[in-house]
Amino acid sequence: YAGATARPHGQDGDTRRVHQPTFGLTLVSCEHGDIRQSPDGLYVYGDDGMWEEPVSATNRGREAELEELYQAVVEHRPAYHDGRWGEATLEVVLAIMQSAKERREITMQHQAPSPE
């Protein structure tokens, strides 16, 4: 139910499974099928039927962001979500709004490759 916090099996006597978080339905339509989230990954509806692609349950949300910041500062590891990533993300959001308003394709200028 909304607002429930799932804990790993056995923690505080809770036996519920931990599932991926969802924030509403997201549907991706591709040339040969569709994709939507499942409790444990992604449902893929393709030319050959439907299957589930599991996604590992790792740190998410603020916990993952704090872990990344810690690794960048203490362990001198490159941050994935750096200033270039933020600029590229903002560009996509603004281009979506501009494209919807003007009903045309918007060319990206500030996209950057993901770190290895």
C-alpha positions, -999 to 999 in steps of 0.1 A, spaced: 0 0 0 11 36 -5 36 48 21 46 13 31 83 7 37 96 -27 27 125 -41 47 147 -70 38 135 -104 49 141 -110 86 147 -74 96 125 -65 126 105 -97 120 93 -84 86 89 -111 60 79 -89 30 102 -90 -1 119 -58 -11 107 -47 -45 118 -19 -69 102 14 -61 76 27 -85 63 62 -89 33 55 -111 31 36 -144 59 42 -169 53 27 -204 80 28 -231 69 20 -266 96 8 -290 95 -4 -326 92 -41 -317 75 -39 -283 67 -22 -251 84 -20 -217 70 -13 -182 82 -17 -147 75 -48 -127 79 -53 -89 114 -68 -95 125 -53 -128 110 -47 -162 82 -65 -182 91 -66 -219 63 -72 -244 81 -81 -276 74 -97 -309 81 -131 -293 59 -127 -262 62 -112 -227 91 -118 -203 105 -101 -172 140 -87 -170 151 -86 -133 168 -55 -120 191 -60 -90 179 -44 -57 207 -20 -48 209 13 -29 182 37 -43 172 73 -39 190 94 -13 209 64 1 225 58 -33 233 95 -38 250 97 -3 270 66 -11 281 81 -44 291 114 -27 310 95 0 329 74 -26 338 106 -46 351 125 -15 366 98 6 377 72 -20 385 97 -48 362 79 -72 346 98 -100 310 109 -94 285 97 -120 261 125 -112 285 154 -117 279 189 -131 280 177 -167 254 151 -159 232 177 -143 235 200 -173 227 172 -197 197 162 -176 183 197 -174 188 201 -212 166 170 -218 138 182 -195 138 217 -211 139 202 -246 109 180 -238 89 210 -227 101 231 -257 93 202 -281 58 198 -267 52 236 -270 66 241 -305 57 206 -318 92 200 -333 123 180 -326 149 198 -304 186 191 -310 207 184 -278 239 204 -274 252 194 -239 249 156 -238 280 138 -224 290 102 -223 285 82 -191 316 75 -171 330 40 -175 
